Amino acid sequence: MAKKMMYSFEEKKDPADGIVSTIMGILSLVLLIAAVYSSYYMRGNAGIYAGAMGISGILFAFVGFIIGVKSFSGKNIRYKYPKIGSIMCGIVFVVWLGVVLGGA
């Protein structure tokens, strides 16, 4: 017996967690660029400013990745923002770890 096709006319929505994840990824990327620029502008003596931006950027990227992955579990959602947020936060987190472990 053939399977009966079911159609859903319920509108898909953007999950708030996915949007938050994307915003946190953008914010972490901005902090990364600001930390690199401030370190270059101060000729390597950025000190506490670059450190504060680094810790904040790592936390934003990590939390954004976790929130983005959790937002995939919703029903009737669009997956654009969770995908963008999770991928962006993951990449920025790896770059931050490279900067920290590289000793820059």
JOTAZI-V765671 format. One record per residue. N is the residue number from 1. RES is the residue in three letters. SS is DSSP state (a for helix, b for strand, c for the rest). BURIAL is b if it has 16 or more other ideal C-beta (glycine too) atoms within 10 Angstrom, else e. Layout:
<<N,RES,SS,BURIAL> <N,RES,SS,BURIAL>>
This chain:
<<1,MET,c,e> <2,ALA,c,e> <3,LYS,c,e> <4,LYS,c,e> <5,MET,c,e> <6,MET,c,e> <7,TYR,c,e> <8,SER,c,e> <9,PHE,c,e> <10,GLU,c,e> <11,GLU,c,e> <12,LYS,c,e> <13,LYS,b,e> <14,ASP,b,b> <15,PRO,c,b> <16,ALA,a,e> <17,ASP,a,b> <18,GLY,a,b> <19,ILE,a,b> <20,VAL,a,b> <21,SER,a,b> <22,THR,a,b> <23,ILE,a,e> <24,MET,a,b> <25,GLY,a,b> <26,ILE,a,b> <27,LEU,a,b> <28,SER,a,b> <29,LEU,a,b> <30,VAL,a,e> <31,LEU,a,b> <32,LEU,a,b> <33,ILE,a,e> <34,ALA,a,e> <35,ALA,a,b> <36,VAL,a,e> <37,TYR,a,e> <38,SER,a,e> <39,SER,a,b> <40,TYR,a,e> <41,TYR,a,e> <42,MET,c,e> <43,ARG,c,e> <44,GLY,c,e> <45,ASN,c,e> <46,ALA,c,b> <47,GLY,c,e> <48,ILE,a,e> <49,TYR,a,e> <50,ALA,a,b> <51,GLY,a,e> <52,ALA,a,e> <53,MET,a,b> <54,GLY,a,b> <55,ILE,a,e> <56,SER,a,e> <57,GLY,a,b> <58,ILE,a,b> <59,LEU,a,e> <60,PHE,a,b> <61,ALA,a,b> <62,PHE,a,b> <63,VAL,a,b> <64,GLY,a,b> <65,PHE,a,b> <66,ILE,a,e> <67,ILE,a,b> <68,GLY,a,b> <69,VAL,a,b> <70,LYS,a,e> <71,SER,a,b> <72,PHE,a,e> <73,SER,a,e> <74,GLY,c,b> <75,LYS,c,e> <76,ASN,c,e> <77,ILE,b,b> <78,ARG,b,e> <79,TYR,c,e> <80,LYS,a,e> <81,TYR,a,b> <82,PRO,a,b> <83,LYS,a,b> <84,ILE,a,b> <85,GLY,a,b> <86,SER,a,b> <87,ILE,a,e> <88,MET,a,b> <89,CYS,a,b> <90,GLY,a,b> <91,ILE,a,e> <92,VAL,a,b> <93,PHE,a,b> <94,VAL,a,e> <95,VAL,a,e> <96,TRP,a,b> <97,LEU,a,e> <98,GLY,a,e> <99,VAL,a,b> <100,VAL,a,e> <101,LEU,a,e> <102,GLY,a,e> <103,GLY,c,e> <104,ALA,c,e>>
